[in-house]
Amino acid sequence: MSYRMYDLIRKKRDGGELTDGEIEYFIDGFTNGSIPDYQASALLMAIFYRGMTERETVTLTGCMARSGDTVDGQALHRRRRRQDDAHRRARRRRSRRQDG
């Protein structure tokens, strides 16, 4: 579906609820540069004054998270465990040297 920023800004300014498609259009357009800063600012000002429903907030957050690079949280956790294990082993070795 095709959207126009003017319509999204007006809809939110007038207290309407943005659809998932409209929110996705906004985030995709802003991140790829097709939506200018001044239009994004106008929509964000309307959101600031009118607020967002829980569904709009969840959709916006998801779109923002998917718009950039993501990190595998499990990989970070595994890496941290390996580092912690290595530090524990090093402390034990130092402790044994000091005791002996």
TAUR-V649329 format. One record per helix or strand of 3 or more residues. SS is the DSSP state (alpha for helix, beta for strand). FROM is the first residue (numbers start at 0). TO is the last residue. If there is no record, write none. Layout:
# TAUR-V649329
ss->SS from->FROM to->TO
ss->SS from->FROM to->TO
This chain:
# TAUR-V649329
ss->alpha from->4 to->12
ss->alpha from->19 to->31
ss->alpha from->36 to->49
ss->alpha from->53 to->65
ss->alpha from->72 to->98
